[in-house]
Amino acid sequence: MAFSKENRTNTFSGIWFVALFAMAATFMGEWSFFKSLGISPLIIGIVIGMIYGNTLRNNLPKEWVPGIIFSTKQILRFAIIIYGFRVTFQQIAEVGMAGLVVDVIMLTTTFLLGAYLGVKLFKLDKETSILCASGSSVCGAAAVLATEPVLKSEPYKSAIAVSTVVLFGTIAMFLYPALYKAGFFDMDLKTVGIYIGATVHEVAHVVAAGNASGEVASDSAIIVKMTRVMMIAPLLIILGIWLSKQANSNGSQTKLVIPWFAVWFIVVAGFNSLSLLPSNVVTFINDLDTFLLTMAMCALGMETNLNKFKNVGMKPVYLAFLMFAWLFVGGYFITKFVVSIF
């Protein structure tokens, strides 16, 4: 047992070791270079974790490994739960039916498109396809992290999915404002915000793209994006039910496993909607949550073997490009259509 009397010290050493990497990633995340690109400490964390995991990992005491595994699982689940302090039910109401409907349509279609094409067209395994789909359809790296425990997939598959989010999320962050300012988007600022919030990958990318487009667009984009973030919970619950039914239909008796951390995420968001905590306390919780998510990403990187990337090749990138194209083109027309109705 990781926290038995004889192993407890080594397990904590492993956790503290991961925390040191997270501190470094957090410090680097404050650099203007990374901020200008909208690259969060989570992304930096998985990169430096992978660098360590594929160079000096053999020097790590094997007794510390349970601490790293604890960071990729238990710390990750807790971080997803308190991620609920970033959203409120009032935000959903504020964005109105137009933003909510666009969110639901784009999340659902993008996820199904990615999960289907990944397996059928690119012959990727189911886990990699679903992880890439969740990252593009919901909220980037955080969505990949939240989906991984439901799939019980290998760490390198999550790393692949995160890398596609970084690539196309960064492209979108620069592309959307540039095209809007060039007059390519026939939309008002609020509609542009809905479009950005419902189709751009990472929260950080949405913030950057929204700010570059204008204050009204920024406010609308962030609210729509955080509403999209909240949808990770029902998505994971539905995914857990589907995986259980699929396993049972194949002849293996698999007990339905509900991702309770996703349920608690909704509970926390509901509590946050009551505004019972002072804003400075909520800010502290969100900062702590970012650090815990960064720890999980660092640990995930440490557990990722880059040699396994060679067997996958460019297929996840091609899949992510098709999802990006759908988000960009399909999202534009769907946003315009839905806004015209509501």
HELIX and SHEET records of a PDB file:
HELIX    1   1 ARG A    8  GLY A   29  1                                  22    
HELIX    2   2 SER A   32  SER A   36  1                                   5    
HELIX    3   3 PRO A   41  GLY A   53  1                                  13    
HELIX    4   4 ARG A   57  ASN A   59  5                                   3    
HELIX    5   5 LYS A   62  TRP A   64  5                                   3    
HELIX    6   6 VAL A   65  ILE A   82  1                                  18    
HELIX    7   7 TYR A   83  ARG A   86  5                                   4    
HELIX    8   8 PHE A   89  LYS A  120  1                                  32    
HELIX    9   9 LYS A  126  SER A  134  1                                   9    
HELIX   10  10 GLY A  135  CYS A  139  3                                   5    
HELIX   11  11 ALA A  141  LEU A  151  1                                  11    
HELIX   12  12 PRO A  155  LYS A  181  1                                  27    
HELIX   13  13 LEU A  189  THR A  199  1                                  11    
HELIX   14  14 VAL A  203  SER A  213  1                                  11    
HELIX   15  15 GLU A  215  MET A  230  1                                  16    
HELIX   16  16 ILE A  232  SER A  249  1                                  18    
HELIX   17  17 TRP A  260  SER A  273  1                                  14    
HELIX   18  18 SER A  279  MET A  302  1                                  24    
HELIX   19  19 LEU A  306  ASN A  311  5                                   6    
HELIX   20  20 LYS A  315  ALA A  325  1                                  11    
HELIX   21  21 TRP A  326  GLY A  330  3                                   5    
HELIX   22  22 GLY A  331  ILE A  341  1                                  11    
END                                                                             
